[in-house]
Amino acid sequence: MTEEEWEAICERCGRCCYEKIDSNAKIYYTAIPCEHLDLNTRLCRIYADREQHRSGCVALTPELLKQGLLPADCPYVADLEDYPAPLMEDDLDD
């Protein structure tokens, strides 16, 4: 798959650009967006250089997807069997 084909999978929802918490090996989404996410367009303002400017921001790869960093309805993970989708921060107390 080419880089263009890989990028075309993304629906540009921006949900992956919200802060996450790793608690007891489970990933939880917070309601806090990355400071570089344009909330109107749902696009990253520094996308091409995000890995250099934002600690913890990484390019998505098939291997990285298996870690459960994206919402369950994200097209990147739609076909992954037993995908460990993140929970919402509100679920931390459950």
Sequence and secondary structure as in RCSB ss.txt:
>XXXX:A:sequence
MTEEEWEAICERCGRCCYEKIDSNAKIYYTAIPCEHLDLNTRLCRIYADREQHRSGCVALTPELLKQGLLPADCP
YVADLEDYPAPLMEDDLDD
>XXXX:A:secstr
  HHHHHHT     GGGEEEEEETTEEEEEEEE TTEETTTTEETTGGGHHHHSTT     HHHHTTS S TT T
TTTT TT    EEGGGGG 
